[in-house]
Amino acid sequence: MLELTDSHAHIDDAGFAADQAAMFERARDAGVRHIVVPAVDRASWPRIAALCDANPQAYPAYGLHPMFLDQHRPEHLDELPGQLETHRAVAVGEIGLDYFVPELDPERQREYFHRQLRIARDLDLPVVVHARRAVDEATSTIKRIGGLRGVVHSFSGSEQQAQRLWDMGFHIGIGGPVTYERAQRLRHIVATMPIDRLLLETDSPDQPGACHRGQRNEPANLTEVLQVIAQLRGESEEAIASATTANASSLFGFTRA
C-alpha cells in the first residue's frame, strides 16, 4: 500500500459535513496517511482543532489567509502564537499574498503576512504560503526575514521562480492543476524539478483534477495527482509517494500515522 501525504486540504469546509467520516475512510483506502489542514481565519481555528483532535490522519496549521482579509483583526495576530503552541500545530498557514483579487488591500496583506512570518520564525514552525500573482514578492519577503522553511502551495509560477524557492530550501505544493494537459509550464517544472522539493496536495474542496472536473475535491483524489507526476517524471508511483511523504514528514514533523 502506498503511503501518501496531502499537504494542503481544507477538509474543515462545510461541504464535508455530510460525509466527513466516509471522506476520511476513502482517504485511508487511497493510502493518504497524513492530511495538513490549514486555517483561513480566526473563526476556523477551533473547528480545525476539533477536527484534528478527533481524526489521527489530520494535522492542523493555523494562520490568517490573505483572501479573508476583511475578517482579520490585529488582535487575531496577538492570539496566533498561543493557538500554535497549545494545539499541536505543524505549521503557520495558510498565509501569504493575493494580488489577483483587486479588492484586497496590498498593504494590509503585507502587514499580516510579515507578522505571521516572524511568528513562524520565532516558534520554529514551517509556513504554508499562498502566493497568487505575488510569488516574487512573497519569495523576497521570506528571504529578507530569514530563518524560515515551508511550502508555496498550489505553485503556478515560472521555473525561475521555483528555482529561487528551492535555493532557499522551500518546497512547492502540486495538486490537481498538473493533471490538465494544457498546464505545460507546470508539467515541465514538475517533470524536471528536484524530488526533495516536491509536496503533493489536493487543496480540497477546490482544484479537482481532470478526472474529477466540476466535482468537489477530496484527499482520496491525491492518487490522481500522484499518477500524473509519476508519468511525467518517468518514475514509479511508489517512488514518488515515498519521496513526497518523506519530504512532508521532514517539513511538518509528523509524529503519528
C-alpha positions as CSV (number, residue, x, y, z in Angstrom):
1,M,0.0,0.0,0.0
2,L,1.2,3.5,-0.9
3,E,1.7,6.0,1.9
4,L,0.8,9.5,0.8
5,T,0.6,12.9,2.4
6,D,-2.0,15.5,1.4
7,S,0.0,18.6,2.3
8,H,-2.9,21.0,1.9
9,A,-6.6,20.2,2.3
10,H,-9.4,22.4,3.7
11,I,-11.4,19.4,5.0
12,D,-13.0,21.5,7.7
13,D,-15.1,23.1,4.9
14,A,-18.8,22.8,5.4
15,G,-19.1,20.9,2.2
16,F,-17.6,17.8,4.0
17,A,-20.1,17.9,6.9
18,A,-22.5,15.3,5.5
19,D,-19.8,12.7,4.7
20,Q,-16.8,13.5,6.7
21,A,-16.3,10.0,8.2
22,A,-16.6,8.5,4.7
23,M,-14.2,11.0,3.3
24,F,-11.6,10.0,5.8
25,E,-12.2,6.3,5.1
26,R,-11.8,6.9,1.3
27,A,-8.5,8.8,2.1
28,R,-7.2,5.9,4.1
29,D,-8.2,3.4,1.4
30,A,-6.2,5.5,-1.1
31,G,-3.2,5.4,1.2
32,V,-3.4,9.0,2.4
33,R,-1.9,8.7,5.9
34,H,-1.4,12.4,6.7
35,I,-3.5,15.5,5.8
36,V,-2.5,19.0,6.7
37,V,-5.5,21.2,7.3
38,P,-4.7,24.9,7.0
39,A,-6.8,27.6,8.6
40,V,-8.1,30.7,6.7
41,D,-9.3,32.9,9.5
42,R,-9.7,33.2,13.3
43,A,-13.1,31.6,13.2
44,S,-11.8,28.4,11.6
45,W,-9.2,27.7,14.3
46,P,-11.4,25.9,16.9
47,R,-13.2,24.0,14.1
48,I,-9.8,22.7,12.8
49,A,-8.6,21.9,16.3
50,A,-11.6,19.8,17.0
51,L,-11.4,18.0,13.6
52,C,-7.7,17.2,14.1
53,D,-8.2,16.1,17.7
54,A,-10.8,13.6,16.5
55,N,-9.0,12.3,13.4
56,P,-5.4,11.0,13.7
57,Q,-4.9,11.5,9.9
58,A,-5.3,15.2,10.2
59,Y,-2.8,17.8,11.4
60,P,-3.6,21.5,11.9
61,A,-2.0,24.6,10.6
62,Y,-3.2,28.0,11.9
63,G,-3.0,31.3,10.2
64,L,-4.8,34.2,8.5
65,H,-5.3,33.8,4.8
66,P,-5.0,36.9,2.6
67,M,-8.3,36.3,0.8
68,F,-10.2,36.6,4.1
69,L,-8.6,40.0,4.9
70,D,-11.8,41.7,5.9
71,Q,-12.3,39.1,8.6
72,H,-8.9,39.6,10.2
73,R,-8.2,41.9,13.2
74,P,-4.9,42.9,14.7
75,E,-5.8,41.0,17.9
76,H,-6.0,37.8,15.9
77,L,-2.3,38.1,15.3
78,D,-1.8,38.5,19.0
79,E,-3.7,35.3,19.6
80,L,-2.0,33.3,16.9
81,P,1.2,32.2,18.9
82,G,-0.9,30.8,21.7
83,Q,-3.0,28.8,19.3
84,L,0.0,27.4,17.6
85,E,1.7,26.4,20.8
86,T,-1.3,24.8,22.5
87,H,-2.9,22.9,19.6
88,R,0.0,20.8,18.2
89,A,0.2,22.9,15.1
90,V,2.5,21.6,12.4
91,A,2.8,24.9,10.5
92,V,1.7,28.5,10.3
93,G,-0.8,28.7,7.5
94,E,-2.4,29.5,5.3
95,I,-0.7,32.9,5.0
96,G,0.6,34.9,2.1
97,L,-0.3,37.5,-0.6
98,D,-3.0,37.6,-3.2
99,Y,-2.7,40.2,-5.9
100,F,-5.3,38.5,-8.2
101,V,-8.3,39.9,-6.3
102,P,-8.2,43.7,-6.7
103,E,-10.4,44.4,-3.7
104,L,-7.7,43.1,-1.3
105,D,-5.6,45.9,0.0
106,P,-1.9,45.1,-0.7
107,E,-0.5,47.0,2.3
108,R,-2.8,45.3,4.8
109,Q,-1.9,41.9,3.3
110,R,1.7,42.7,3.7
111,E,1.2,43.6,7.4
112,Y,-0.4,40.3,8.2
113,F,2.0,38.3,6.0
114,H,5.1,39.8,7.6
115,R,3.9,39.5,11.1
116,Q,2.9,35.8,10.6
117,L,6.3,35.0,9.0
118,R,8.0,36.4,12.1
119,I,5.8,34.4,14.4
120,A,6.7,31.2,12.4
121,R,10.4,32.1,12.7
122,D,10.2,32.7,16.4
123,L,8.3,29.5,17.0
124,D,10.5,27.5,14.6
125,L,7.5,26.3,12.6
126,P,7.2,25.9,8.8
127,V,4.9,28.2,6.8
128,V,2.2,27.3,4.3
129,V,2.2,30.1,1.8
130,H,-0.4,31.3,-0.7
131,A,1.1,33.5,-3.4
132,R,-1.2,34.3,-6.3
133,R,0.4,36.8,-8.7
134,A,2.8,37.5,-5.9
135,V,5.5,34.8,-6.0
136,D,8.4,37.2,-6.4
137,E,7.3,39.5,-3.5
138,A,6.5,36.5,-1.3
139,T,9.9,35.0,-2.0
140,S,11.8,38.2,-1.4
141,T,9.9,38.8,1.8
142,I,10.7,35.3,3.1
143,K,14.3,35.7,2.2
144,R,14.6,39.1,3.9
145,I,13.0,37.9,7.2
146,G,15.2,34.8,7.1
147,G,15.2,31.7,9.2
148,L,12.1,30.3,7.5
149,R,11.2,27.0,5.9
150,G,8.0,25.9,4.3
151,V,6.0,25.4,1.1
152,V,4.4,27.6,-1.5
153,H,1.2,25.7,-2.1
154,S,-0.6,25.4,-5.5
155,F,2.5,26.7,-7.2
156,S,1.8,28.3,-10.6
157,G,4.9,30.4,-11.2
158,S,7.8,30.1,-13.6
159,E,10.8,27.7,-13.4
160,Q,13.0,30.6,-12.4
161,Q,10.6,31.5,-9.5
162,A,10.6,27.8,-8.4
163,Q,14.4,27.7,-8.5
164,R,14.6,30.7,-6.2
165,L,12.3,28.9,-3.7
166,W,14.3,25.7,-3.9
167,D,17.6,27.6,-3.4
168,M,16.1,28.9,-0.1
169,G,15.1,25.3,0.9
170,F,11.4,25.8,0.3
171,H,9.1,23.2,-1.3
172,I,6.4,23.7,-3.9
173,G,3.0,22.1,-3.5
174,I,1.5,20.5,-6.6
175,G,-2.1,19.3,-7.0
176,G,-5.0,19.0,-9.4
177,P,-3.8,21.6,-12.0
178,V,-0.9,19.4,-13.0
179,T,-3.4,16.8,-14.3
180,Y,-4.6,19.1,-17.1
181,E,-2.7,18.7,-20.3
182,R,-2.8,22.4,-21.0
183,A,-0.7,23.1,-17.9
184,Q,2.5,22.7,-20.0
185,R,4.7,25.0,-18.0
186,L,3.8,23.4,-14.7
187,R,4.2,20.0,-16.1
188,H,7.7,20.8,-17.3
189,I,8.7,22.1,-13.9
190,V,7.3,19.0,-12.1
191,A,9.0,16.7,-14.6
192,T,12.4,18.1,-14.0
193,M,12.4,19.5,-10.5
194,P,14.4,18.1,-7.6
195,I,12.3,15.5,-6.0
196,D,13.3,16.6,-2.5
197,R,11.5,19.9,-3.0
198,L,8.1,18.4,-4.1
199,L,4.9,18.0,-2.0
200,L,1.6,16.6,-3.1
201,E,-1.7,18.3,-2.3
202,T,-5.3,18.5,-3.2
203,D,-6.4,21.9,-1.9
204,S,-9.8,20.2,-1.2
205,P,-12.5,21.0,-1.8
206,D,-11.1,23.1,-4.6
207,Q,-8.9,22.4,-7.6
208,P,-10.1,19.0,-8.6
209,G,-8.0,17.1,-11.2
210,A,-9.0,16.4,-14.8
211,C,-10.8,13.2,-13.9
212,H,-13.0,15.0,-11.4
213,R,-13.6,18.2,-13.2
214,G,-16.5,20.2,-11.7
215,Q,-16.7,17.9,-8.7
216,R,-15.9,18.5,-5.1
217,N,-12.2,17.6,-4.5
218,E,-11.1,15.4,-1.6
219,P,-7.9,13.9,-0.2
220,A,-8.6,10.4,-1.8
221,N,-8.1,12.1,-5.2
222,L,-4.4,12.6,-4.4
223,T,-3.8,9.4,-6.2
224,E,-4.7,11.1,-9.5
225,V,-2.0,13.7,-8.9
226,L,0.5,11.0,-8.0
227,Q,-0.2,9.1,-11.2
228,V,0.3,12.1,-13.4
229,I,3.5,13.2,-11.7
230,A,4.9,9.6,-11.9
231,Q,4.2,9.6,-15.6
232,L,5.7,13.0,-16.2
233,R,8.9,12.0,-14.4
234,G,9.1,8.5,-15.7
235,E,9.3,7.1,-12.2
236,S,7.2,4.7,-10.3
237,E,4.2,5.8,-8.2
238,E,5.8,4.1,-5.2
239,A,9.0,6.2,-5.6
240,I,7.1,9.5,-5.8
241,A,4.8,8.6,-2.9
242,S,7.8,7.6,-0.7
243,A,9.8,10.7,-1.6
244,T,7.0,13.2,-1.1
245,T,5.8,11.7,2.1
246,A,9.3,11.8,3.4
247,N,9.5,15.4,2.4
248,A,6.3,16.3,4.2
249,S,7.2,14.3,7.3
250,S,10.6,16.1,7.5
251,L,9.0,19.6,7.0
252,F,6.0,19.2,9.2
253,G,7.4,16.9,11.8
254,F,4.7,14.3,11.8
255,T,4.8,12.1,14.9
256,R,1.9,9.8,14.3
257,A,0.3,7.9,11.4
